[in-house]
Amino acid sequence: MNPLRSRYLPLLVLVLPFAVYLNSWQNPFHYDDRHAIVDNPHIRTLAELPAYFVDPTLFSAKPEYAMYRPLLLCSFALNHAISGYEVWSYHLFNLGLHLWAVWLVFRIGEVLLADRAWAGLAALVFGVHPINSEAVNYLSSRSEVLAGACFLWGLLLFLRQRGEAWVGGAYLAGLLSKSTVIALPAVLACYQWVFPGRSLREEKRLYLVLGVLSLGYVVGVWKFLQRAALGAPVRSYSEQWWSQVKGLVFYIKLLLWPSGLNVDHQFQVSETLFDPFAASAFALVLSLLFLAFYHRRRHPLPLFLLFFGLIALAPASLVPLHVLVNEHRLYLSSAAFALALGYGAGQLARRGWPPGVAWAGLAVVAGLGIATFERNQVWQSELSLWGDAVARAPDMARPRFQLAEAQASAGNRAAAIQTMEQGLQRDQSFLVGYVRLGQWWQDQGRLAEAVAAYERGLKVLPQDLPQQQLQRAGLWTGLGEVRRLQEDWEGSLQAYQQALALAPDQADLCNNTGNVLQELGRPAEALALHQRALELDPADSRTWVNLGSAHFALKDLEAARQAFARAVELDPRFALAWSNLAVVQEQLGEREAAAHSRQQAAQLGPAFRGQP
């Protein structure tokens, strides 16, 4: 008996992947989840939903990370409305999307394989394959799952000839989730080329709709595409393309034998085709294409699925991205792989004993499911995730940087410092690493070591990138803070001024520089900087206190009183502001008001004595 002929097969297709991911529901936020979800104020209210479709900067707490993914943001906002920052609803949503994609693979398999049993095997392989554990566990990778499901939905609608409105709607939903879905029209055209029963001319209305949607999307997000592809690519295009050719073989290996999975693989750049690894990979890819093309008349489906997998990978492969290879990029390609596996199993079954092939296929599914269940456990904490990454990629710097941050968050500063130093040995240009080292030494009261860390970072040659300019400002800011703690006011001022030259629009930096100027007896210069900070952040009560202190030093008591009064209006629990206000009111002869202000300060904390 063929177990895949069971009437319960559709239920198994959904239940088994659900069971495999049961141990992932409490896995925490990771990595990019911080800026995209945890720190992103824009997802904390459903009232922002319409704005997601017109303002890409709402994608992140950091405007420089702006991306146009409004449907993704809508899903995050819905999760926040349901469970705040409790992760269960986020994981449930991710898993629900994955199960939808699994069901779509099953239905696509029924059309392409013309056999429900092997379509079910393909869906099971896709559903439990550990290569997809990153996309399901890593909440920020929901974009991959959501976009992938929309892509598969559009393909299924096309195969069932549901018309341009339905296919176009699925395509638009995918584009509003992630730009990689722009490959869908190419996959549909490829299908019609391999299976010429439906000509491109007959589908001209469909391709017109898809073309208009593609053009509108590209025009709308052009500045973001230009920034990644043309503005300041992280590597040259020759390095990118030859590295990705090598990456294709690496991906094939992970699909066939998913051992050594890692959130950050040890993968090196190839600069030219003459790199022996790139050349060998290029030859292998060409061989696969040749074999699929050679057998296209008897077996056209493998050729289509090969093109499907390659085209789905193309958007993330052609544009230089920071990470060379990523497991979640294989989400759609793994669907093509699973369908190819189902096709191969069906061909073997026709030539031999179908139950034997079915049981062997289910054994493969069981092995993949166990591997995924175990892989989920790696995502249980930042320490386990990045500790695993360091163990699997010991020569990579980035996993060590992330592990150091996790160790510091766990309170183990000594281990964090050691791990960060190991990372900097592998990548001395990581300026944020020196900033972190300085902060950690400073927190331990080791000011000399903190100064040494900041100064090491400042010796790294700049690459004139905007992001690195801000990082250098962070180094100068840290050095200024340590010099202030050492009461080296001149040294602190010089460091803060260097930072201010690199980042003139940071309110905190303006305030810090102004405070040092006040310590040096230069209140007029300090006043100008506090006024600048106020322009940048008029609702910051600390800035109003600093402004009041500068006015007080300049003997403008009325202006000082107004500034301190504004500070306590903004923050009624700001004890220092009340205490300073009391001093000024006393000198202005407002004894009753001064007594009230002193009483407020005393209720909030220890009394502050002396002048502001």
C-alpha positions as CSV (number, residue, x, y, z in Angstrom):
1,M,0.0,0.0,0.0
2,N,1.3,3.4,-0.9
3,P,1.0,5.6,2.2
4,L,0.8,8.7,0.2
5,R,-2.5,7.6,-1.4
6,S,-4.2,8.1,2.0
7,R,-7.3,10.3,2.0
8,Y,-5.6,12.0,5.0
9,L,-2.7,13.2,3.0
10,P,-3.9,16.9,2.8
11,L,-4.3,16.9,6.6
12,L,-0.8,15.4,7.0
13,V,0.7,18.1,4.7
14,L,-0.4,20.7,7.2
15,V,-0.2,18.9,10.5
16,L,3.4,17.6,10.2
17,P,5.0,21.0,9.5
18,F,2.9,22.5,12.3
19,A,4.2,19.8,14.7
20,V,7.8,20.3,13.6
21,Y,7.7,24.0,14.6
22,L,5.9,23.6,17.9
23,N,9.1,24.1,19.9
24,S,9.8,27.5,18.2
25,W,6.9,29.6,19.6
26,Q,8.8,31.1,22.5
27,N,12.0,31.9,20.5
28,P,12.8,35.6,21.1
29,F,13.4,38.5,18.8
30,H,16.8,38.5,17.1
31,Y,19.1,40.8,15.2
32,D,17.1,43.0,12.8
33,D,14.0,42.4,14.8
34,R,15.2,45.1,17.2
35,H,15.0,48.0,14.7
36,A,12.2,46.6,12.6
37,I,9.9,45.4,15.4
38,V,11.0,46.0,19.0
39,D,12.3,49.6,18.7
40,N,10.0,50.6,15.8
41,P,7.3,53.0,17.2
42,H,5.4,52.9,14.0
43,I,3.9,49.4,14.5
44,R,2.5,50.2,18.0
45,T,-0.8,51.5,16.7
46,L,-3.1,50.3,14.0
47,A,-3.8,53.9,13.1
48,E,-0.6,53.9,11.2
49,L,-1.7,51.3,8.7
50,P,-2.6,53.6,5.8
51,A,0.7,55.5,6.2
52,Y,2.7,52.3,5.6
53,F,1.7,52.4,2.0
54,V,3.1,55.9,1.4
55,D,6.0,56.3,3.8
56,P,8.9,53.7,3.5
57,T,10.7,55.2,6.5
58,L,8.1,53.7,8.8
59,F,9.7,50.3,8.1
60,S,12.2,50.8,10.9
61,A,13.1,52.8,13.9
62,K,16.1,53.9,11.9
63,P,15.1,56.0,8.9
64,E,18.3,55.0,7.0
65,Y,16.9,51.4,6.9
66,A,13.8,52.6,5.0
67,M,12.1,49.9,2.8
68,Y,8.8,49.7,1.0
69,R,7.1,46.6,2.6
70,P,3.7,47.9,3.7
71,L,2.0,44.5,4.0
72,L,4.8,43.2,6.2
73,L,4.4,46.3,8.5
74,C,0.6,45.7,8.6
75,S,1.2,42.2,9.9
76,F,3.7,43.4,12.6
77,A,1.2,46.0,13.7
78,L,-1.5,43.4,14.0
79,N,0.8,41.2,16.1
80,H,1.6,44.1,18.4
81,A,-2.1,44.8,18.8
82,I,-2.7,41.2,19.8
83,S,0.2,40.4,22.1
84,G,2.5,43.5,22.4
85,Y,6.0,42.2,22.5
86,E,5.0,38.6,23.6
87,V,6.5,36.6,20.7
88,W,3.8,33.8,20.5
89,S,1.5,35.7,18.1
90,Y,4.4,36.7,15.9
91,H,5.5,33.1,15.6
92,L,2.0,31.9,15.1
93,F,1.6,34.3,12.2
94,N,4.9,33.2,10.7
95,L,3.9,29.6,10.9
96,G,0.5,30.3,9.5
97,L,2.0,31.9,6.4
98,H,4.4,29.0,6.0
99,L,1.5,26.5,6.2
100,W,-0.3,28.5,3.5
101,A,2.8,28.3,1.3
102,V,3.0,24.5,2.0
103,W,-0.6,24.2,0.9
104,L,0.1,26.2,-2.2
105,V,3.1,23.9,-3.1
106,F,0.7,20.9,-2.6
107,R,-1.8,22.4,-5.0
108,I,0.9,23.5,-7.5
109,G,2.3,20.0,-7.4
110,E,-1.2,18.5,-8.2
111,V,-1.1,20.6,-11.4
112,L,2.5,20.1,-12.4
113,L,3.0,16.5,-11.3
114,A,-0.5,15.4,-12.1
115,D,-0.4,13.1,-9.1
116,R,-1.6,13.9,-5.6
117,A,0.7,11.5,-3.9
118,W,3.9,13.0,-5.2
119,A,2.5,16.5,-4.8
120,G,2.0,15.7,-1.1
121,L,5.5,14.4,-0.8
122,A,6.8,17.7,-2.4
123,A,4.7,19.8,0.0
124,L,6.0,17.8,3.0
125,V,9.6,18.2,2.0
126,F,9.1,21.9,1.6
127,G,7.2,22.2,4.8
128,V,9.7,20.5,7.1
129,H,13.0,21.1,5.3
130,P,15.5,22.7,7.8
131,I,16.7,25.2,5.1
132,N,13.4,27.1,5.8
133,S,13.8,27.1,9.6
134,E,15.5,30.5,9.4
135,A,12.7,32.1,7.5
136,V,10.1,30.7,10.0
137,N,12.0,31.3,13.2
138,Y,13.6,34.7,12.4
139,L,10.6,37.1,12.6
140,S,12.1,39.7,10.4
141,S,12.3,37.0,7.7
142,R,8.5,37.0,7.6
143,S,9.0,39.2,4.5
144,E,10.5,36.1,2.8
145,V,7.6,33.8,3.8
146,L,4.9,36.4,3.1
147,A,6.4,37.3,-0.3
148,G,7.0,33.6,-1.1
149,A,3.4,32.7,-0.4
150,C,2.1,35.5,-2.6
151,F,4.5,34.4,-5.3
152,L,3.3,30.7,-5.1
153,W,-0.3,31.9,-5.0
154,G,0.2,33.9,-8.2
155,L,1.9,30.9,-9.9
156,L,-1.0,28.6,-8.9
157,L,-3.6,31.1,-10.1
158,F,-1.7,31.3,-13.4
159,L,-1.6,27.5,-13.8
160,R,-5.3,27.3,-13.2
161,Q,-5.9,30.1,-15.7
162,R,-7.8,32.3,-13.2
163,G,-7.2,35.5,-15.3
164,E,-5.1,38.6,-15.1
165,A,-7.0,40.2,-12.3
166,W,-6.4,37.4,-9.8
167,V,-2.7,36.8,-10.9
168,G,-2.1,40.6,-10.8
169,G,-3.6,40.8,-7.4
170,A,-1.4,38.1,-6.0
171,Y,1.6,39.8,-7.7
172,L,0.8,43.2,-6.2
173,A,0.4,41.6,-2.7
174,G,3.8,40.1,-3.2
175,L,5.4,43.3,-4.3
176,L,4.0,45.0,-1.2
177,S,5.7,42.4,0.9
178,K,9.2,42.2,-0.7
179,S,10.8,43.3,-3.9
180,T,12.0,39.7,-4.8
181,V,8.5,38.9,-6.1
182,I,9.3,41.0,-9.1
183,A,10.7,37.7,-10.6
184,L,7.2,36.2,-10.9
185,P,6.5,37.4,-14.5
186,A,9.8,35.8,-15.6
187,V,8.9,32.5,-14.0
188,L,5.4,32.6,-15.8
189,A,7.0,33.4,-19.1
190,C,9.5,30.6,-18.6
191,Y,6.7,28.1,-18.0
192,Q,5.0,29.1,-21.2
193,W,8.3,28.7,-23.1
194,V,8.9,25.2,-21.6
195,F,5.3,24.2,-22.0
196,P,4.2,26.0,-25.3
197,G,0.5,25.0,-25.0
198,R,-0.3,28.6,-23.9
199,S,1.5,31.2,-26.0
200,L,2.7,34.6,-24.7
201,R,0.5,36.3,-27.3
202,E,-2.6,34.7,-25.8
203,E,-1.6,36.0,-22.4
204,K,-0.8,39.5,-23.6
205,R,-3.3,41.1,-21.3
206,L,-1.8,39.3,-18.3
207,Y,1.7,40.5,-19.1
208,L,0.4,44.0,-19.7
209,V,-1.0,44.1,-16.2
210,L,2.1,42.6,-14.7
211,G,4.3,45.0,-16.7
212,V,2.3,48.0,-15.5
213,L,2.5,46.8,-11.9
214,S,6.3,46.2,-12.2
215,L,6.9,49.6,-13.8
216,G,4.9,51.4,-11.1
217,Y,6.7,49.5,-8.3
218,V,10.2,50.1,-9.7
219,V,9.4,53.8,-10.1
220,G,8.1,54.0,-6.6
221,V,11.1,52.3,-4.9
222,W,13.7,53.5,-7.4
223,K,15.7,55.5,-4.9
224,F,16.0,52.6,-2.6
225,L,17.1,50.3,-5.4
226,Q,19.5,52.9,-6.6
227,R,21.0,53.2,-3.2
228,A,21.7,49.5,-3.0
229,A,22.6,48.8,-6.6
230,L,24.2,52.0,-7.8
231,G,24.8,54.5,-5.0
232,A,27.2,52.7,-2.7
233,P,27.3,48.9,-3.4
234,V,29.1,46.9,-0.7
235,R,31.2,45.2,-3.3
236,S,32.0,45.3,-7.0
237,Y,29.6,43.6,-9.4
238,S,32.3,41.2,-10.6
239,E,32.9,40.1,-7.0
240,Q,29.1,39.8,-6.4
241,W,28.3,37.8,-9.5
242,W,31.1,35.3,-9.3
243,S,30.6,34.9,-5.6
244,Q,26.9,34.2,-6.3
245,V,27.8,31.6,-8.9
246,K,29.7,29.8,-6.2
247,G,26.8,30.4,-3.9
248,L,24.5,28.5,-6.2
249,V,26.4,25.3,-5.7
250,F,26.5,26.0,-2.0
251,Y,22.7,26.4,-2.0
252,I,22.3,23.1,-3.9
253,K,24.4,21.4,-1.3
254,L,22.3,22.8,1.5
255,L,19.1,21.6,-0.2
256,L,20.4,18.1,-0.8
257,W,22.2,17.7,2.5
258,P,21.2,20.4,5.0
259,S,24.0,20.0,7.5
260,G,26.1,22.9,8.8
261,L,23.2,25.3,8.7
262,N,24.2,28.7,10.1
263,V,22.7,32.2,10.5
264,D,26.0,33.6,9.1
265,H,27.9,31.2,6.9
266,Q,31.7,31.2,6.5
267,F,31.7,32.2,2.8
268,Q,34.4,34.1,1.0
269,V,34.2,36.5,-1.9
270,S,35.4,35.4,-5.4
271,E,36.7,38.2,-7.5
272,T,36.9,36.5,-10.9
273,L,35.9,33.4,-12.9
274,F,39.5,32.3,-12.6
275,D,39.0,31.6,-8.9
276,P,39.0,27.8,-9.0
277,F,36.0,27.5,-6.8
278,A,34.0,29.9,-8.9
279,A,35.1,28.3,-12.1
280,S,34.1,24.8,-10.8
281,A,30.7,26.1,-9.7
282,F,30.1,27.8,-13.0
283,A,30.8,24.6,-14.8
284,L,28.5,22.6,-12.6
285,V,25.6,25.1,-13.1
286,L,26.1,25.0,-16.8
287,S,26.1,21.2,-16.7
288,L,22.8,21.2,-14.9
289,L,21.3,23.6,-17.4
290,F,22.6,21.5,-20.3
291,L,21.2,18.3,-18.9
292,A,17.8,19.8,-18.2
293,F,17.7,21.4,-21.6
294,Y,18.9,18.2,-23.3
295,H,16.1,16.1,-21.8
296,R,13.5,18.8,-22.1
297,R,11.3,17.0,-24.6
298,R,10.8,13.8,-22.4
299,H,11.1,15.7,-19.1
300,P,10.2,19.4,-19.5
301,L,9.3,19.9,-15.9
302,P,12.8,19.6,-14.4
303,L,13.9,22.4,-16.9
304,F,11.1,24.7,-15.7
305,L,11.8,23.9,-12.0
306,L,15.5,24.6,-12.5
307,F,14.7,28.0,-14.1
308,F,12.1,28.6,-11.4
309,G,14.7,28.1,-8.6
310,L,17.4,30.2,-10.4
311,I,15.0,33.1,-11.2
312,A,13.6,33.2,-7.7
313,L,17.2,33.6,-6.4
314,A,18.1,36.2,-9.0
315,P,16.9,39.5,-7.3
316,A,18.9,38.7,-4.1
317,S,21.9,37.5,-6.1
318,L,22.4,40.2,-8.7
319,V,22.4,43.2,-6.3
320,P,25.3,43.4,-3.8
321,L,24.0,42.9,-0.3
322,H,26.0,42.9,2.9
323,V,25.6,39.1,3.5
324,L,26.8,37.0,0.6
325,V,24.7,33.9,1.3
326,N,21.6,33.6,3.4
327,E,19.4,30.5,4.1
328,H,16.1,32.4,4.0
329,R,16.8,33.5,0.4
330,L,16.2,29.9,-0.5
331,Y,12.6,29.9,0.6
332,L,11.1,30.0,-2.9
333,S,13.9,28.0,-4.5
334,S,13.3,25.3,-1.9
335,A,9.7,25.0,-3.2
336,A,11.1,24.4,-6.7
337,F,13.5,21.8,-5.2
338,A,10.7,20.0,-3.4
339,L,8.6,19.8,-6.5
340,A,11.6,18.4,-8.4
341,L,12.1,15.8,-5.7
342,G,8.4,14.9,-6.0
343,Y,8.7,14.6,-9.7
344,G,11.8,12.3,-9.4
345,A,10.0,10.1,-6.8
346,G,7.0,9.8,-9.2
347,Q,9.3,8.8,-12.1
348,L,11.0,6.2,-9.9
349,A,7.6,4.9,-8.8
350,R,6.5,4.3,-12.3
351,R,9.6,2.2,-13.0
352,G,9.6,0.2,-9.8
353,W,7.6,-0.4,-6.6
354,P,5.6,2.7,-5.7
355,P,5.0,1.9,-2.0
356,G,8.8,1.5,-1.5
357,V,9.5,4.9,-3.1
358,A,6.7,6.4,-0.9
359,W,8.0,5.0,2.3
360,A,11.5,6.1,1.4
361,G,10.2,9.6,0.7
362,L,8.5,9.7,4.1
363,A,11.7,8.5,5.8
364,V,13.4,11.5,4.2
365,V,10.6,13.8,5.4
366,A,11.0,12.4,8.9
367,G,14.8,13.0,8.9
368,L,14.3,16.5,7.6
369,G,11.6,17.2,10.3
370,I,13.9,16.0,13.1
371,A,16.7,18.2,11.8
372,T,14.3,21.2,11.7
373,F,13.0,20.5,15.2
374,E,16.6,20.5,16.5
375,R,17.5,23.6,14.5
376,N,14.7,25.5,16.1
377,Q,16.4,25.1,19.5
378,V,19.4,27.1,18.2
379,W,17.0,30.1,17.9
380,Q,16.1,29.9,21.6
381,S,18.3,32.9,22.6
382,E,20.8,35.3,21.2
383,L,23.6,33.4,23.0
384,S,22.7,30.1,21.5
385,L,22.2,31.5,18.0
386,W,25.4,33.4,17.8
387,G,27.4,30.9,19.8
388,D,26.4,28.3,17.2
389,A,27.3,30.7,14.4
390,V,30.8,31.3,15.9
391,A,31.3,27.5,16.3
392,R,30.4,26.8,12.7
393,A,32.1,29.8,11.2
394,P,35.2,30.5,13.4
395,D,36.9,32.7,10.8
396,M,34.0,35.1,10.4
397,A,33.9,38.4,12.3
398,R,30.2,39.3,12.3
399,P,29.1,36.3,14.4
400,R,31.6,37.2,17.1
401,F,30.4,40.8,17.2
402,Q,26.8,39.6,17.6
403,L,27.8,37.1,20.3
404,A,29.7,39.8,22.2
405,E,26.5,41.9,22.2
406,A,24.5,39.0,23.5
407,Q,27.1,38.3,26.2
408,A,27.0,42.0,27.3
409,S,23.2,42.0,27.4
410,A,23.4,38.9,29.6
411,G,25.7,40.8,32.0
412,N,28.9,39.0,31.1
413,R,31.0,42.0,30.2
414,A,34.4,40.1,30.5
415,A,33.3,37.5,28.0
416,A,31.8,40.2,25.7
417,I,35.1,42.1,25.7
418,Q,37.1,39.0,24.9
419,T,34.7,38.0,22.1
420,M,34.7,41.5,20.6
421,E,38.5,41.6,20.6
422,Q,38.5,38.2,18.7
423,G,36.1,39.7,16.2
424,L,38.2,42.8,15.7
425,Q,41.2,40.6,15.0
426,R,39.3,39.3,12.0
427,D,37.9,42.6,10.9
428,Q,39.7,45.7,12.2
429,S,37.5,48.1,10.3
430,F,34.4,47.4,12.4
431,L,34.2,50.8,14.1
432,V,31.1,50.0,16.2
433,G,33.2,47.3,17.9
434,Y,35.6,49.9,19.3
435,V,32.7,51.9,20.5
436,R,31.3,48.9,22.3
437,L,34.6,48.1,23.9
438,G,35.0,51.6,25.1
439,Q,31.5,51.6,26.6
440,W,32.0,48.2,28.3
441,W,35.4,49.3,29.8
442,Q,33.9,52.6,30.9
443,D,31.0,50.8,32.6
444,Q,33.6,48.8,34.7
445,G,35.3,52.0,35.6
446,R,38.4,51.1,33.6
447,L,38.8,54.5,32.0
448,A,42.3,54.0,30.6
449,E,41.2,50.9,28.8
450,A,38.2,52.8,27.4
451,V,40.4,55.6,26.1
452,A,42.7,53.0,24.4
453,A,39.7,51.3,22.7
454,Y,38.3,54.6,21.4
455,E,41.7,55.7,20.2
456,R,42.3,52.4,18.4
457,G,39.1,52.8,16.5
458,L,40.0,56.4,15.5
459,K,43.2,55.1,13.9
460,V,41.3,53.0,11.4
461,L,41.4,54.6,8.0
462,P,37.9,56.0,7.1
463,Q,36.2,54.8,3.9
464,D,34.1,58.0,3.5
465,L,30.8,56.2,3.9
466,P,27.9,58.1,5.6
467,Q,27.4,55.2,8.1
468,Q,31.1,55.1,9.0
469,Q,31.1,58.8,9.5
470,L,28.4,58.4,12.2
471,Q,30.4,55.6,13.7
472,R,33.5,57.8,14.0
473,A,31.3,60.4,15.6
474,G,30.4,57.7,18.2
475,L,34.1,57.1,18.9
476,W,34.8,60.8,19.4
477,T,31.7,61.0,21.6
478,G,32.8,58.1,23.8
479,L,36.3,59.6,24.1
480,G,34.7,62.9,25.1
481,E,32.6,61.2,27.8
482,V,35.6,59.4,29.3
483,R,37.7,62.6,29.3
484,R,34.8,64.3,31.1
485,L,34.8,61.6,33.7
486,Q,38.5,62.2,34.1
487,E,37.8,65.9,34.5
488,D,40.0,66.6,31.5
489,W,37.7,69.3,30.3
490,E,39.9,70.6,27.4
491,G,40.4,67.0,26.2
492,S,36.7,66.3,26.5
493,L,35.8,69.5,24.6
494,Q,38.2,68.7,21.7
495,A,36.7,65.2,21.4
496,Y,33.1,66.4,21.5
497,Q,33.9,69.1,18.9
498,Q,35.3,66.5,16.6
499,A,32.2,64.4,17.0
500,L,30.0,67.5,16.4
501,A,31.8,68.2,13.2
502,L,30.9,64.7,12.0
503,A,27.3,64.6,13.3
504,P,26.1,68.2,13.8
505,D,22.4,67.2,14.0
506,Q,22.6,65.1,17.2
507,A,20.9,66.9,20.1
508,D,22.6,64.9,22.8
509,L,26.0,65.8,21.3
510,C,25.2,69.5,21.2
511,N,24.1,69.3,24.9
512,N,27.2,67.4,26.0
513,T,29.5,69.9,24.2
514,G,27.6,72.8,25.8
515,N,27.9,71.3,29.3
516,V,31.7,71.0,28.9
517,L,31.9,74.6,27.8
518,Q,30.0,75.6,30.9
519,E,32.5,73.7,33.0
520,L,35.2,75.7,31.2
521,G,33.4,79.0,32.1
522,R,32.3,79.7,28.5
523,P,28.5,80.0,29.0
524,A,27.8,82.1,25.9
525,E,29.2,79.4,23.6
526,A,27.3,76.8,25.6
527,L,24.1,78.7,25.3
528,A,24.3,78.6,21.5
529,L,24.8,74.8,21.5
530,H,21.9,74.2,23.9
531,Q,19.7,76.4,21.7
532,R,20.7,74.2,18.7
533,A,19.8,71.1,20.7
534,L,16.4,72.7,21.4
535,E,15.8,73.2,17.7
536,L,16.6,69.5,17.1
537,D,14.5,68.2,20.0
538,P,12.2,70.9,21.6
539,A,10.5,68.4,23.9
540,D,13.6,67.2,25.7
541,S,13.4,68.4,29.4
542,R,17.2,67.9,29.9
543,T,17.9,70.4,27.1
544,W,15.7,73.0,28.9
545,V,17.7,72.4,32.1
546,N,21.0,72.9,30.3
547,L,19.6,76.0,28.6
548,G,18.5,77.4,32.0
549,S,21.9,76.7,33.5
550,A,23.6,78.6,30.7
551,H,21.2,81.5,31.2
552,F,21.9,81.4,34.9
553,A,25.7,81.5,34.4
554,L,25.1,84.6,32.1
555,K,23.0,86.1,35.0
556,D,19.8,86.2,32.9
557,L,17.6,85.0,35.8
558,E,14.3,85.5,34.0
559,A,15.3,83.4,31.0
560,A,16.7,80.8,33.4
561,R,13.4,80.6,35.3
562,Q,11.4,80.2,32.1
563,A,13.7,77.4,30.9
564,F,13.5,75.5,34.2
565,A,9.8,76.0,34.4
566,R,9.5,74.5,30.9
567,A,11.6,71.5,31.9
568,V,9.3,70.7,34.9
569,E,6.2,71.2,32.6
570,L,7.6,68.6,30.2
571,D,8.7,66.3,33.0
572,P,7.1,66.9,36.4
573,R,9.3,64.2,37.9
574,F,12.6,65.8,37.0
575,A,14.0,66.6,40.5
576,L,17.0,68.5,39.3
577,A,14.8,70.8,37.2
578,W,12.7,71.6,40.3
579,S,15.8,72.2,42.4
580,N,17.3,74.6,39.9
581,L,14.0,76.4,39.5
582,A,13.9,76.9,43.3
583,V,17.3,78.5,43.3
584,V,16.4,80.9,40.5
585,Q,13.0,81.7,42.1
586,E,14.8,82.4,45.4
587,Q,17.1,84.9,43.8
588,L,14.2,86.5,42.0
589,G,12.5,87.0,45.4
590,E,9.7,84.5,44.7
591,R,10.0,82.8,48.1
592,E,6.7,81.1,48.1
593,A,7.2,79.6,44.6
594,A,10.7,78.6,45.6
595,A,9.5,76.8,48.6
596,H,7.0,74.8,46.5
597,S,9.7,73.9,44.0
598,R,12.1,72.7,46.8
599,Q,9.3,70.6,48.2
600,Q,8.7,69.0,44.8
601,A,12.4,68.3,44.4
602,A,12.6,66.8,47.9
603,Q,9.6,64.5,47.3
604,L,11.2,63.2,44.1
605,G,14.7,62.6,45.3
606,P,17.7,63.9,47.3
607,A,17.7,67.7,47.5
608,F,20.1,69.4,45.1
609,R,22.1,72.2,46.6
610,G,24.1,74.9,45.1
611,Q,23.7,76.9,41.9
612,P,22.3,75.4,38.7
